[in-house]
Amino acid sequence: MKKIVAGILAHVDAGKTTLSEALLFESGTIRKTGRVDNGDAFLDTNAYEKERGITIYSKTARLNLNDTELILLDTPGHVDFSQETERAISVMDVAILLINASDGVQSHTKTLFKILKEHRKPIIVFVNKMDLPDTDKETVMKSLKNNLSNDFVDFSDDRSDSFYETIATVSDEALSQYMATGNVPDALISEAFRQRRVFPVYFGSALRLQGVKDFLQGFEKYAAPSEIKTQLSGIVYKITKDNLNQRETHIKLTGGSLKVKDLLNSEKINDLRLYSGNRFTSVKEVFAGDVCAITGVTNLKTGDVFGSEPPIPTKILEPVLNYTLKFADSDDMVKMHRYLSELEEEDPTLGVEYNEATKELSLKLMGEVQTEILKKTMFDRFGVNVSFGPGKVLYKETIADTVEGVGHFEPLRHYAEVHLLMEPGERNSGLIFESNVSENDLKRNWQQLILTHLKEKMHKGVLTGAPITDMKITLVSGKAHLKHTEGGDFRQATYRAVRQGLMQATSHLLEPFYFYEIEIPENQVGRVLTDVDRMAGTGEVTENAGGIARIVGRAPVSTLNGYANDLASFTKGLGRISFSNAGYDLCHNEEEVVALKQYNPEADLKNSPDSVFCMHGAGTVIPWYEVFNYMHLPLLGFKDEDRDIDTRVKNTGTRREELFLSTEEIDDIIHNASAANINKKKLAGKAFDINERLRPKEVDIKPTEYKGTRLKEQFMLIDGYNVVHAWPELHDIANVNLNGAAGRLMDIVSNYAAITGKKVILVFDAYKVPGHPEEEIDYHNIKVVYTKYAETADHYIERYAHVNGGKKDRVVTVVTSDGVEQVIIRGEGCVLLSSRDFMEEVKRAEESIEKYYKTNV
């Protein structure tokens, strides 16, 4: 028996769940059809689905059709849950596209067709509600052909001469068979269907069970499963929790088989469940071509693939609004973040973020209906009441001209330089990454590493800090050092090259758009077209019959958001509007949005456009607009044969030397960066000789001695692990036990604080511990901070320095030997102390107290 996974797709209110009930009934799976409005549909089992009368989550049903097992996926039609639909599409063998005969092809139907094309899924159509008046086949077929594709064919009479005459055009072989015999074999029609050369169309009424049996017979005759792989492989398309709060990982197995107690992604499978509706059957083994839910596996997330399965195509549907989560003061922020992270496992597009500046949690969502579902889910599952602020549009950025970005990272005994050609791409094309460098110039492993770094991060634009998109980024040149280059060096150089290129380019802000369809009384057409124009949209009247007019077009999400309420108000409930995703386009009020955001790209320390060069034995930060004067490779990938890195980067032994910049040098760097004219962003007029690199400017580095300043309060922040690795005593302990070295440092610092009276905060990295919250403990007379997951000690110190540095009632001293960090801290008005100078100060403090006791006790 062949297994076929098929999903029903349609715009909202087309009758998906009703068709599912009809298919289940005709196949003998259920004895009575349920209805959405009655709340007794087989697949709409969620309480909120019954209350709202819409499908929110994709569900599975199993039907037996003679020698075919049909695994049916019922998917949401509401635009707010369209991402759930896109995830289900990734595991379908065949897509059942449902069309409402009265509405024809709507905007969301076009979006679904685009996604199915991207995923290369065969499509079979059922035209529903043909029992309604003023519906006919010819009108629907014309709508399908004009709006979607010319390959839709009426299969309601697939044995007529006219049918064979039409189907003969799908392939040369079909034409030959038709010319020889007057018909086309089912096998050839099935192959054409599988290859998307023909899209069969059937007609009927799901509610009245008209045409459903013919559709099932046609489906069984022509549909075929996807190709099965020999090796174990599969796709994760959904994560849920069962009644016992066990995690269920829903997969489509595309190759091999799985048994209970097998290892999947290094975790043991406890149970294999075949769902139909809200019930499941546990089985011992699942074979390729089937979908199942797995318990026991927790390290796979939605959208993952395993085995030999290639990555699924890039998602077309993206959230377009950002909502701030609001909750009672009594609810802990860490606890709320943990709840949201659990929900994010089930729906990765939620994009949960914590804003350190505003101390707020936010989520990326499609619309207000989704916020209502999340409110109920948070209460039902976690027992907390939440609300959401107004939705804010999620912007993106792109460039309008071609530039070459340069990134250089060369603190002491590290080296990497990257040149990236950045070109504007077609709208909604996303980011494309390529390499155009010979392996003779840069080894393949370094090139692959650079491309990986380009893909691994969400790169921010320079207008508002929004993600960049719609551009092609090509690696055109790069350089490594035989001894001193590490993988992390190319990460830094790559990130800086992207930002340096963006600072040069002319950037544009992009905003999300909706396709819309509005049905209104014809006497309201003028009012609606005026509103559309006011909303910076476009629209045209495509139909005006029976006193009802249809207007279609596109407009920004920011202006359309909330218009449904206005429409219902002035049409007294007679107007109707539907939306679908129309991608991103140029922002209609760019200047206003940019001014409102007040984003300063040069102050974004985590996304620096500047480069680091090694000069006079120390790391020096060079502002982005001066990098061309210091880079080691010429622009556009021209070779510089005369440059020998070994003259500037020397092997000085196995122990890494401490990197520390003088205070004067740091102040000079900060002054140059802050005094730079913002118009230096446009570099097109500057004369750079791309065939001969300009020599670096000489920097006069003068040694400086740290001197404390007496203020009312003295604070000291210490980068714990930086000090551990800089002090020989602690370094030796760390080689045996890092925690032991940290504990010894805590005792040393505690004694130092008691001697000097300073308020000391000792900061340790805990950023590699998944889920670790920021932890602050009192250790005797000092504070010890362990950073939260994904935050380094550097980031914590930067944040503290930004808030407290430069205040008149205190002096903040930072102990670190990170050269880049020193520039940042100095810029915040803090005092610097290197790790080794701090060691000497501790010794002096201990000697002074010892001398005091010898003299006075």
GIWO-V737676 format. One record per pair of residues at least 24 apart in sequence whose C-alpha atoms are under 7 Angstrom apart, sorted by the first residue. I is the first residue (numbers start at 0). J is the second residue. D is the distance in Angstrom with one decimal. If there is no record, write none. Layout:
i: (I | I)
j: (J | J)
d: (D | D)
This chain:
i: (0 | 0 | 0 | 1 | 1 | 1 | 2 | 2 | 2 | 2 | 2 | 2 | 3 | 3 | 3 | 3 | 3 | 3 | 4 | 4 | 4 | 4 | 4 | 4 | 5 | 5 | 5 | 5 | 5 | 5 | 5 | 5 | 6 | 6 | 6 | 6 | 6 | 6 | 6 | 6 | 7 | 7 | 7 | 7 | 7 | 7 | 7 | 8 | 8 | 8 | 8 | 8 | 9 | 9 | 9 | 9 | 9 | 10 | 10 | 10 | 10 | 11 | 11 | 13 | 13 | 13 | 15 | 16 | 17 | 17 | 18 | 21 | 21 | 21 | 22 | 23 | 25 | 26 | 26 | 26 | 28 | 41 | 42 | 44 | 55 | 56 | 57 | 58 | 59 | 59 | 59 | 60 | 60 | 60 | 61 | 67 | 78 | 78 | 79 | 79 | 79 | 79 | 82 | 86 | 87 | 89 | 89 | 90 | 90 | 92 | 92 | 92 | 93 | 93 | 93 | 94 | 94 | 94 | 94 | 95 | 95 | 95 | 96 | 96 | 96 | 96 | 97 | 97 | 97 | 97 | 98 | 98 | 98 | 99 | 99 | 99 | 100 | 100 | 100 | 100 | 100 | 100 | 101 | 103 | 103 | 104 | 104 | 104 | 106 | 106 | 106 | 106 | 106 | 107 | 107 | 109 | 110 | 110 | 114 | 117 | 118 | 121 | 121 | 121 | 121 | 122 | 123 | 123 | 123 | 124 | 124 | 124 | 125 | 125 | 125 | 126 | 126 | 126 | 127 | 127 | 127 | 127 | 128 | 128 | 129 | 129 | 129 | 130 | 150 | 150 | 150 | 151 | 151 | 151 | 151 | 152 | 152 | 152 | 152 | 153 | 153 | 153 | 154 | 154 | 154 | 155 | 155 | 169 | 169 | 188 | 189 | 189 | 227 | 227 | 227 | 227 | 228 | 228 | 228 | 229 | 229 | 230 | 230 | 230 | 231 | 231 | 231 | 231 | 232 | 232 | 232 | 232 | 233 | 233 | 233 | 233 | 234 | 234 | 234 | 234 | 235 | 235 | 235 | 235 | 235 | 236 | 236 | 237 | 237 | 238 | 238 | 238 | 239 | 246 | 247 | 247 | 247 | 248 | 248 | 248 | 249 | 249 | 249 | 250 | 250 | 250 | 251 | 251 | 251 | 251 | 252 | 252 | 252 | 252 | 252 | 253 | 253 | 254 | 255 | 255 | 256 | 256 | 256 | 256 | 257 | 257 | 257 | 258 | 258 | 258 | 259 | 259 | 266 | 266 | 267 | 267 | 268 | 268 | 268 | 268 | 269 | 269 | 270 | 300 | 301 | 301 | 301 | 301 | 316 | 318 | 318 | 318 | 319 | 319 | 319 | 319 | 319 | 320 | 320 | 320 | 320 | 320 | 320 | 320 | 320 | 321 | 321 | 321 | 321 | 321 | 321 | 321 | 321 | 322 | 322 | 322 | 322 | 322 | 322 | 322 | 322 | 323 | 323 | 323 | 323 | 323 | 323 | 324 | 324 | 324 | 324 | 324 | 324 | 325 | 325 | 325 | 326 | 326 | 326 | 333 | 392 | 394 | 394 | 394 | 394 | 395 | 395 | 395 | 395 | 395 | 395 | 395 | 396 | 396 | 396 | 396 | 396 | 396 | 396 | 396 | 396 | 397 | 397 | 397 | 397 | 397 | 397 | 397 | 398 | 398 | 398 | 398 | 398 | 399 | 399 | 399 | 399 | 400 | 400 | 402 | 402 | 402 | 403 | 404 | 404 | 404 | 404 | 405 | 405 | 405 | 406 | 406 | 406 | 406 | 406 | 407 | 407 | 407 | 407 | 408 | 408 | 408 | 408 | 408 | 408 | 409 | 409 | 409 | 409 | 410 | 410 | 410 | 410 | 410 | 411 | 411 | 411 | 411 | 411 | 412 | 412 | 413 | 413 | 413 | 414 | 414 | 414 | 414 | 414 | 415 | 415 | 415 | 415 | 415 | 415 | 416 | 416 | 416 | 416 | 417 | 417 | 417 | 417 | 417 | 417 | 418 | 418 | 418 | 418 | 418 | 419 | 419 | 419 | 419 | 419 | 420 | 420 | 420 | 420 | 421 | 421 | 421 | 421 | 422 | 422 | 422 | 423 | 423 | 423 | 424 | 424 | 424 | 425 | 426 | 426 | 427 | 427 | 427 | 428 | 429 | 429 | 429 | 430 | 430 | 430 | 430 | 431 | 431 | 431 | 432 | 432 | 432 | 433 | 433 | 433 | 434 | 434 | 434 | 435 | 435 | 435 | 436 | 436 | 436 | 441 | 441 | 449 | 449 | 449 | 452 | 452 | 453 | 460 | 461 | 461 | 461 | 462 | 462 | 463 | 463 | 463 | 464 | 475 | 475 | 476 | 495 | 495 | 495 | 495 | 496 | 498 | 498 | 499 | 499 | 499 | 502 | 503 | 503 | 503 | 508 | 508 | 508 | 509 | 509 | 509 | 509 | 510 | 510 | 510 | 510 | 510 | 511 | 511 | 511 | 511 | 511 | 512 | 512 | 512 | 512 | 512 | 512 | 512 | 512 | 512 | 513 | 513 | 513 | 513 | 513 | 513 | 513 | 513 | 514 | 514 | 514 | 514 | 514 | 514 | 514 | 515 | 515 | 515 | 515 | 515 | 515 | 515 | 516 | 516 | 516 | 516 | 516 | 516 | 516 | 517 | 517 | 517 | 517 | 517 | 517 | 518 | 518 | 518 | 518 | 518 | 518 | 518 | 519 | 519 | 519 | 519 | 519 | 519 | 520 | 520 | 520 | 521 | 521 | 521 | 534 | 534 | 535 | 617 | 617 | 617 | 618 | 618 | 620 | 622 | 624 | 628 | 628 | 628 | 628 | 629 | 629 | 629 | 631 | 633 | 633 | 633 | 633 | 634 | 637 | 657 | 658 | 658 | 658 | 659 | 659 | 659 | 659 | 660 | 661 | 661 | 661 | 662 | 664 | 665 | 665 | 669 | 705 | 710 | 710 | 710 | 711 | 711 | 712 | 712 | 712 | 713 | 713 | 713 | 713 | 713 | 714 | 714 | 714 | 714 | 714 | 714 | 715 | 715 | 715 | 715 | 715 | 715 | 715 | 716 | 716 | 716 | 716 | 716 | 716 | 717 | 717 | 717 | 717 | 717 | 717 | 718 | 718 | 718 | 718 | 718 | 718 | 719 | 719 | 719 | 720 | 721 | 721 | 722 | 725 | 725 | 726 | 749 | 749 | 749 | 751 | 751 | 754 | 762 | 763 | 764 | 764 | 766 | 766 | 793 | 797 | 800 | 800 | 800 | 801 | 804 | 804 | 805)
j: (66 | 67 | 68 | 66 | 67 | 68 | 67 | 68 | 69 | 224 | 288 | 289 | 68 | 69 | 70 | 92 | 223 | 224 | 69 | 70 | 71 | 91 | 92 | 93 | 70 | 71 | 72 | 91 | 92 | 93 | 94 | 95 | 71 | 72 | 73 | 74 | 91 | 93 | 94 | 95 | 72 | 73 | 74 | 94 | 95 | 96 | 97 | 74 | 76 | 95 | 96 | 97 | 76 | 96 | 97 | 98 | 108 | 76 | 77 | 107 | 108 | 76 | 77 | 97 | 98 | 99 | 97 | 73 | 205 | 206 | 205 | 205 | 208 | 211 | 211 | 62 | 212 | 62 | 63 | 64 | 62 | 276 | 276 | 277 | 80 | 83 | 83 | 276 | 274 | 275 | 276 | 274 | 275 | 276 | 275 | 219 | 578 | 579 | 365 | 366 | 368 | 369 | 316 | 236 | 236 | 118 | 311 | 234 | 251 | 120 | 224 | 225 | 120 | 121 | 122 | 120 | 121 | 122 | 123 | 122 | 123 | 124 | 122 | 123 | 124 | 125 | 124 | 125 | 126 | 127 | 125 | 126 | 127 | 126 | 127 | 128 | 126 | 127 | 128 | 129 | 134 | 139 | 134 | 139 | 142 | 142 | 143 | 146 | 514 | 515 | 516 | 578 | 579 | 578 | 579 | 147 | 579 | 580 | 315 | 312 | 312 | 192 | 193 | 194 | 195 | 198 | 198 | 199 | 200 | 199 | 200 | 201 | 200 | 201 | 202 | 201 | 202 | 203 | 202 | 203 | 204 | 205 | 203 | 204 | 202 | 203 | 204 | 204 | 196 | 197 | 198 | 197 | 198 | 199 | 200 | 197 | 198 | 199 | 200 | 199 | 200 | 201 | 199 | 200 | 201 | 201 | 202 | 196 | 197 | 221 | 221 | 222 | 253 | 254 | 287 | 288 | 253 | 254 | 255 | 254 | 255 | 254 | 255 | 307 | 255 | 256 | 306 | 307 | 305 | 306 | 307 | 308 | 304 | 305 | 306 | 308 | 302 | 303 | 304 | 305 | 300 | 301 | 302 | 303 | 304 | 301 | 302 | 301 | 345 | 301 | 344 | 345 | 345 | 294 | 292 | 293 | 294 | 292 | 293 | 294 | 291 | 292 | 293 | 290 | 291 | 292 | 288 | 289 | 290 | 291 | 286 | 287 | 288 | 289 | 290 | 287 | 288 | 287 | 286 | 287 | 284 | 285 | 286 | 287 | 284 | 285 | 286 | 283 | 284 | 285 | 283 | 284 | 295 | 296 | 295 | 296 | 293 | 294 | 295 | 296 | 294 | 295 | 294 | 344 | 344 | 345 | 346 | 347 | 580 | 363 | 364 | 365 | 364 | 365 | 392 | 393 | 511 | 363 | 364 | 365 | 366 | 390 | 391 | 392 | 393 | 361 | 362 | 363 | 364 | 390 | 391 | 392 | 393 | 361 | 362 | 363 | 387 | 388 | 389 | 390 | 391 | 359 | 360 | 361 | 362 | 387 | 388 | 360 | 361 | 385 | 386 | 387 | 388 | 385 | 386 | 387 | 384 | 385 | 386 | 772 | 557 | 465 | 508 | 509 | 510 | 465 | 466 | 467 | 468 | 508 | 509 | 510 | 460 | 465 | 466 | 467 | 468 | 506 | 507 | 508 | 509 | 467 | 468 | 469 | 470 | 506 | 507 | 508 | 423 | 504 | 505 | 506 | 507 | 423 | 505 | 506 | 507 | 504 | 505 | 500 | 503 | 504 | 500 | 496 | 497 | 499 | 500 | 496 | 499 | 500 | 492 | 493 | 495 | 496 | 610 | 492 | 610 | 611 | 612 | 488 | 491 | 492 | 610 | 611 | 612 | 611 | 612 | 613 | 618 | 611 | 612 | 613 | 617 | 618 | 613 | 616 | 617 | 618 | 658 | 483 | 648 | 483 | 484 | 488 | 479 | 480 | 483 | 484 | 488 | 478 | 479 | 484 | 488 | 489 | 492 | 477 | 478 | 479 | 492 | 476 | 477 | 478 | 492 | 493 | 496 | 474 | 475 | 476 | 477 | 496 | 472 | 473 | 474 | 475 | 496 | 472 | 473 | 474 | 475 | 470 | 471 | 472 | 473 | 470 | 471 | 472 | 469 | 470 | 471 | 469 | 470 | 471 | 469 | 469 | 584 | 469 | 582 | 583 | 469 | 468 | 469 | 470 | 468 | 469 | 470 | 471 | 470 | 471 | 472 | 471 | 472 | 473 | 472 | 473 | 474 | 473 | 474 | 475 | 473 | 474 | 475 | 474 | 475 | 476 | 477 | 478 | 489 | 490 | 493 | 490 | 493 | 493 | 501 | 501 | 502 | 600 | 593 | 598 | 593 | 596 | 598 | 598 | 635 | 636 | 636 | 607 | 608 | 609 | 610 | 608 | 607 | 608 | 608 | 609 | 623 | 680 | 680 | 681 | 682 | 585 | 586 | 589 | 583 | 584 | 585 | 586 | 555 | 583 | 584 | 585 | 586 | 555 | 556 | 582 | 583 | 584 | 553 | 554 | 555 | 556 | 580 | 581 | 582 | 583 | 584 | 553 | 554 | 555 | 556 | 578 | 579 | 580 | 581 | 552 | 553 | 554 | 578 | 579 | 580 | 581 | 551 | 552 | 553 | 576 | 577 | 578 | 579 | 549 | 550 | 551 | 552 | 576 | 577 | 578 | 549 | 550 | 551 | 575 | 576 | 577 | 547 | 548 | 549 | 550 | 574 | 575 | 576 | 547 | 548 | 549 | 573 | 574 | 575 | 546 | 547 | 548 | 546 | 547 | 548 | 558 | 559 | 587 | 658 | 659 | 660 | 658 | 818 | 668 | 672 | 679 | 692 | 693 | 694 | 695 | 693 | 694 | 695 | 692 | 689 | 690 | 691 | 692 | 689 | 690 | 816 | 816 | 817 | 818 | 816 | 817 | 818 | 833 | 818 | 701 | 702 | 703 | 703 | 700 | 822 | 825 | 826 | 832 | 808 | 809 | 810 | 808 | 809 | 808 | 809 | 810 | 757 | 758 | 809 | 810 | 811 | 757 | 758 | 759 | 810 | 811 | 812 | 757 | 758 | 759 | 760 | 811 | 812 | 813 | 759 | 760 | 761 | 812 | 813 | 814 | 760 | 761 | 762 | 813 | 814 | 815 | 761 | 762 | 763 | 792 | 814 | 815 | 761 | 762 | 763 | 763 | 815 | 816 | 834 | 834 | 835 | 835 | 779 | 780 | 781 | 841 | 844 | 844 | 792 | 792 | 791 | 792 | 790 | 791 | 820 | 824 | 824 | 827 | 829 | 827 | 828 | 829 | 829)
d: (5.0 | 5.4 | 6.7 | 6.7 | 5.0 | 6.2 | 6.0 | 4.8 | 6.1 | 6.4 | 6.3 | 6.9 | 6.4 | 5.2 | 6.0 | 6.1 | 6.5 | 4.9 | 6.1 | 4.7 | 6.1 | 5.1 | 5.1 | 6.5 | 6.2 | 5.1 | 6.1 | 5.2 | 5.8 | 4.7 | 5.5 | 6.7 | 5.6 | 4.3 | 5.9 | 6.9 | 6.3 | 6.8 | 5.2 | 5.8 | 6.3 | 5.4 | 6.2 | 6.3 | 4.7 | 6.0 | 6.8 | 6.3 | 7.0 | 6.1 | 5.0 | 5.9 | 5.6 | 6.0 | 5.1 | 6.6 | 6.3 | 4.8 | 6.7 | 5.6 | 6.0 | 4.4 | 5.1 | 6.9 | 6.4 | 5.0 | 6.9 | 6.8 | 6.0 | 6.2 | 4.9 | 5.8 | 6.1 | 6.9 | 6.8 | 6.5 | 6.5 | 6.2 | 6.5 | 6.4 | 6.2 | 6.2 | 5.2 | 6.8 | 6.4 | 6.8 | 6.8 | 6.5 | 6.2 | 5.3 | 5.8 | 6.9 | 4.2 | 5.5 | 5.7 | 6.8 | 6.9 | 6.2 | 4.8 | 5.5 | 6.5 | 5.9 | 6.1 | 5.5 | 6.2 | 6.9 | 6.9 | 7.0 | 5.8 | 6.7 | 5.6 | 5.4 | 5.9 | 5.2 | 6.1 | 6.5 | 6.1 | 4.9 | 6.3 | 5.9 | 5.1 | 5.7 | 6.5 | 6.1 | 4.7 | 6.4 | 5.8 | 5.1 | 5.9 | 6.8 | 6.4 | 4.7 | 5.9 | 6.0 | 5.1 | 6.1 | 5.9 | 5.8 | 5.7 | 5.8 | 6.1 | 6.4 | 6.2 | 5.8 | 6.2 | 6.1 | 6.4 | 6.9 | 6.1 | 6.7 | 7.0 | 7.0 | 5.8 | 6.9 | 4.8 | 6.7 | 6.9 | 6.9 | 6.7 | 7.0 | 6.5 | 6.3 | 5.5 | 6.8 | 5.3 | 5.5 | 5.5 | 5.0 | 6.2 | 6.1 | 4.6 | 6.0 | 6.0 | 4.9 | 5.7 | 6.1 | 4.7 | 6.2 | 6.4 | 5.5 | 5.0 | 6.3 | 6.5 | 4.7 | 6.8 | 5.4 | 5.6 | 6.1 | 6.5 | 5.0 | 5.9 | 6.0 | 4.6 | 6.1 | 6.6 | 6.8 | 6.1 | 5.3 | 5.8 | 6.2 | 4.8 | 6.5 | 5.6 | 5.4 | 5.8 | 5.3 | 6.9 | 6.1 | 6.8 | 6.9 | 4.5 | 6.4 | 5.8 | 5.5 | 6.6 | 6.9 | 6.2 | 4.3 | 6.9 | 5.5 | 5.8 | 5.4 | 5.2 | 6.6 | 4.2 | 6.5 | 5.4 | 6.8 | 5.3 | 4.1 | 5.2 | 5.2 | 5.7 | 5.5 | 6.7 | 6.0 | 6.9 | 6.1 | 4.5 | 6.6 | 6.8 | 5.3 | 5.5 | 5.3 | 6.1 | 5.2 | 5.7 | 5.3 | 6.4 | 6.3 | 6.9 | 4.6 | 6.3 | 6.1 | 5.6 | 5.4 | 5.1 | 5.3 | 5.0 | 6.5 | 5.7 | 4.2 | 6.3 | 5.6 | 5.7 | 6.3 | 6.9 | 5.9 | 4.3 | 6.7 | 6.9 | 4.9 | 5.6 | 5.7 | 6.2 | 5.0 | 5.5 | 4.7 | 6.4 | 5.5 | 7.0 | 5.6 | 4.4 | 5.8 | 5.5 | 5.3 | 6.6 | 5.6 | 4.3 | 6.5 | 5.5 | 6.5 | 7.0 | 5.6 | 6.1 | 6.6 | 6.6 | 6.1 | 5.0 | 6.1 | 5.4 | 5.0 | 5.3 | 6.0 | 6.9 | 6.4 | 6.9 | 6.7 | 6.9 | 5.6 | 4.9 | 4.8 | 6.6 | 5.7 | 5.9 | 5.3 | 6.3 | 5.7 | 5.4 | 6.0 | 6.9 | 5.4 | 5.2 | 4.5 | 5.3 | 6.6 | 5.7 | 4.6 | 6.2 | 5.4 | 4.9 | 6.1 | 6.2 | 5.4 | 5.4 | 6.4 | 6.0 | 5.8 | 6.3 | 4.8 | 6.4 | 6.8 | 5.9 | 4.3 | 6.5 | 5.5 | 5.1 | 5.6 | 5.5 | 6.9 | 6.1 | 4.8 | 6.6 | 5.7 | 5.1 | 5.6 | 6.6 | 4.8 | 6.5 | 6.9 | 6.1 | 5.9 | 7.0 | 5.8 | 4.9 | 5.0 | 5.1 | 5.7 | 6.7 | 6.0 | 5.0 | 6.4 | 5.7 | 6.1 | 6.1 | 4.7 | 6.1 | 6.8 | 5.7 | 4.6 | 5.5 | 5.5 | 5.5 | 6.0 | 6.8 | 5.7 | 5.5 | 6.6 | 5.5 | 6.2 | 5.7 | 4.3 | 5.9 | 5.7 | 5.6 | 6.1 | 7.0 | 6.1 | 6.3 | 6.0 | 6.9 | 6.2 | 5.7 | 4.7 | 5.8 | 5.2 | 3.7 | 4.3 | 6.2 | 6.8 | 4.5 | 6.0 | 4.7 | 3.8 | 5.8 | 4.9 | 5.0 | 6.0 | 6.9 | 6.2 | 6.3 | 5.2 | 5.9 | 4.8 | 6.3 | 5.4 | 4.8 | 5.4 | 6.8 | 6.4 | 6.2 | 5.3 | 6.6 | 4.4 | 6.1 | 6.6 | 6.0 | 6.2 | 6.7 | 5.4 | 6.5 | 5.0 | 5.4 | 6.6 | 6.3 | 6.1 | 5.9 | 5.0 | 6.2 | 5.9 | 5.1 | 6.4 | 5.6 | 5.5 | 6.1 | 5.4 | 5.2 | 6.9 | 5.8 | 6.1 | 4.4 | 6.7 | 5.8 | 5.9 | 6.4 | 6.2 | 5.8 | 4.9 | 5.9 | 6.5 | 6.3 | 5.5 | 4.7 | 5.7 | 6.6 | 5.7 | 5.0 | 6.4 | 6.3 | 6.8 | 5.9 | 4.6 | 6.5 | 5.5 | 5.2 | 6.4 | 6.3 | 4.4 | 6.3 | 4.7 | 4.2 | 6.0 | 6.0 | 5.8 | 6.8 | 5.9 | 6.3 | 6.2 | 5.2 | 4.9 | 4.4 | 6.6 | 5.4 | 5.5 | 5.3 | 5.9 | 6.5 | 4.7 | 6.2 | 6.0 | 5.0 | 5.8 | 6.5 | 4.7 | 6.3 | 5.3 | 4.5 | 6.5 | 6.6 | 5.8 | 5.2 | 6.7 | 5.5 | 6.1 | 6.3 | 6.3 | 6.3 | 6.9 | 6.4 | 5.8 | 6.8 | 6.9 | 6.9 | 6.6 | 6.6 | 5.2 | 6.2 | 6.6 | 5.9 | 5.9 | 5.1 | 6.6 | 6.6 | 5.5 | 4.8 | 6.1 | 4.9 | 6.3 | 6.6 | 6.9 | 6.7 | 4.6 | 4.5 | 6.9 | 5.8 | 5.8 | 5.2 | 5.6 | 6.2 | 6.1 | 5.6 | 6.0 | 5.9 | 5.1 | 4.5 | 4.8 | 6.9 | 5.3 | 5.7 | 6.2 | 5.0 | 6.0 | 5.8 | 5.7 | 4.3 | 6.5 | 6.6 | 5.4 | 4.2 | 5.1 | 6.7 | 5.1 | 5.7 | 5.8 | 7.0 | 5.5 | 5.7 | 6.2 | 5.9 | 6.0 | 5.5 | 5.0 | 4.8 | 5.8 | 4.4 | 6.8 | 5.6 | 5.2 | 6.2 | 5.4 | 5.7 | 5.6 | 5.8 | 6.8 | 5.6 | 4.6 | 6.5 | 6.9 | 5.8 | 4.5 | 6.9 | 5.6 | 5.4 | 6.7 | 5.6 | 5.1 | 6.4 | 5.6 | 4.4 | 6.7 | 6.6 | 5.7 | 4.6 | 6.5 | 5.6 | 5.2 | 6.5 | 5.7 | 5.5 | 6.7 | 6.4 | 4.5 | 6.6 | 5.9 | 4.7 | 6.0 | 5.4 | 5.2 | 5.1 | 5.3 | 7.0 | 6.8 | 6.0 | 6.7 | 6.5 | 6.9 | 6.1 | 7.0 | 6.2 | 6.8 | 6.7 | 5.1 | 6.7 | 6.4 | 6.6 | 6.5 | 5.1 | 7.0 | 5.3 | 6.1 | 6.8 | 6.2 | 5.3 | 6.9 | 6.5 | 5.7 | 6.4 | 5.9 | 5.3 | 6.8 | 5.6 | 6.6 | 6.1 | 6.9 | 6.1 | 6.1 | 6.7 | 6.5 | 5.5 | 7.0 | 6.3 | 6.8 | 6.7 | 5.7 | 6.4 | 6.0 | 6.0 | 6.7 | 4.8 | 6.6 | 5.3 | 6.3 | 5.7 | 5.1 | 6.2 | 5.8 | 4.8 | 5.9 | 6.2 | 4.8 | 6.2 | 6.8 | 6.2 | 4.8 | 6.2 | 5.7 | 4.7 | 5.8 | 6.1 | 4.9 | 6.0 | 6.3 | 4.8 | 6.2 | 6.3 | 4.9 | 6.0 | 5.9 | 4.7 | 6.7 | 6.5 | 5.3 | 6.6 | 6.4 | 6.2 | 5.7 | 6.0 | 5.4 | 5.2 | 6.3 | 6.4 | 7.0 | 5.3 | 6.2 | 6.6 | 6.8 | 6.8 | 6.1 | 6.0 | 6.3 | 6.9 | 6.8 | 5.9 | 5.9 | 5.3 | 5.1 | 4.9 | 5.6 | 7.0 | 6.6 | 6.5 | 6.1 | 6.9 | 5.8 | 5.1 | 5.3 | 6.3)
